[in-house]
């Protein structure tokens, strides 16, 4: 972490970007569908094969009559009609399959569809990931998805590469002079790849491959996206049984009528023809075509609403969601922080940075510049998460001549040792409790050190702020360096803490209420404090009466049987790691609950991959392409987006069932026509 100066970076001009596109292509992958193969699949479908049986049965009846083996049987008109229907179904089916696949392919496209920051015309510009070109320099902060393959030219980041088949985060640093990008080694310490997510740190990346030439596109070039029928096996079996019964009745009635008229062969083959036609109308034949058409339409509507799917299975699985396990930030809250105030070691509150004494302000500014992860270009913050940008904005921006030496993190505290003047200093950042327990003194308004005599009062004030929905970011200084990866645990000087307020979308509570009315429980999991989450679950209407809020320690003491018993009662879990979230998800799944997980990609990649249906938070909306989940919210509350996905999926499910019912009605009408009116 630490504020990063980006002013020395130079990327492409607009003209150079256009030239790069002409020479190397755009950051996009073209649809490689084949209309010929779609037609081949359509004409080999069970629906068409049953129609072929119908036509052949009529042809046999006609031949028997012509050869004198049976009384003449006039089936010419029906044969021509069925043959025409077969051609129409085959042609329409082929076109529908191809169109559906194109829609699904565009929706499931492997390349990130979000925005990124690139240096254009010597300015930081926010551009769509699709407009990144070879030679561009893009800036990457924790939580960002890398839009194309490239080489790190400045900074240091840890990346998560699950999209490329690696489950272990890899550290990347600036390449030495003369390094040439190899293109395929994901363990290369200097190269980064499209679809990877930055877990921690900052880097400037020079793009070396885009579009179809990226490693991710090559890995996924043979992927085929379909909407599976497996989730609807129950209603399909019912339709199949109904069709078989109707077909058997028609064949029997026709055979009996034919025998009575002295034309058993004509009646039998006529019955087979009609039975095959009915079976084609009501059973499995042709439903895959319409399933993909309905599914593609539903996916397109979700995509147009800012929701992106990863696989067809997710659309059907979301119909049966029982529990949404969600992160707080970017899901229930907006993920857009502002600093509501700063409290120093004496307990005095400041609404603005300009109100703080110059001595203390100097230490606070140094602490912020050392311990936040923000990129600065032209004096403005252009990267980092919302909380860090808010903290950086509170001090009025700026920069200081310091160099990061080493950093460490653990037990709710982050420490970074930097050069300061002619020596070194360690800045610590964390919760108010974690920082205060390491401090015996504080910096006064004049910048002098004073003994802390009011720790209990400061803790109580921080607790009150958290109970009112605030997050706390506390800072301190130490003369000791970080040794053995451990942050100094004593002898620190307290700077103070900032109270950060996240926004709550107006529709959060209403969305939770609507989900509850559908029988869907909302469970919040977060690394934040108990006090803060109590405010959140009450505000969102998740906990009005009953329910349980537990912390990581309580969760750890539950054995498998106890957790299985409690998982449906838990409203929130605080202080949890990705491992504990995965345990909750697996417990719900083993209990037969369909759980949708909504988390932060950089922190929860393992849980997102393992969950049957999952979404990633607004901090990196495009990253969902790289996880084995369902969707990412983009521009609205995550809970509202989850509600939208489920309601749209239910609509898709309902449309599909209506289609089956219509086929059954058609089959009944055909049966009635055959049995009572004849052909």
Secondary structure, DSSP 4 states (H G I P E B T S, - for coil): ---EE-TT---B-HHHHHHHHHHH--S-------HHHHHHHHHTSHHHHHHHHHHHHHHHHHHHHHTTSS-----HHHHHHHHHHHHHHHHHHHHHHHHHHHHHHHHT-SS--SEEEEEETTEEEEEEGGG--TT-EEEEETTPBP-SEEEEEEEEEEEE-GGGT--S-EEEEPPPTT----SS-TT-SSEE-TT-EEEEEEEEEEEEE-GGGSHHHHHHTT------SGGGHHHHHHHHHHHHHHHHHHHHHHHHHHHHTT-HHHHHHHHHHHHHHHHHHHSSTTHHHHHHHHHHHHHHHHHHTT---S-HHHHHHGGG--EEEE-STTTTS----EEEEEE-TTS-EESSGGGS-HHHHHHHHHHHHHHS--EEETTEE-SS-HHHHHHHHHTT-------EEEEEEETTEEEEEEEETTEEEEEEEE-HHHHHTTEEEEE-TTS-EEE---HHHHHHHHHHHHHTTEEEEEEEEESSPPBTTB---SSEEEEEEEEEE----TTHHHHHHHHHHTT-EEEEEESS-HHHHHHHHHHTTS-SSS-EEEEHHHHHH--HHHHHHHTTTEEEEES--HHHHHHHHHHHHHTT--EEEEE-HHHHHHHHHHSSEEEE-GGGGGGGGGSSS-EE--SS-HHHHHHHHHHHHHHHHHHHHHHHHHHHHHHHHHHHIIIII--
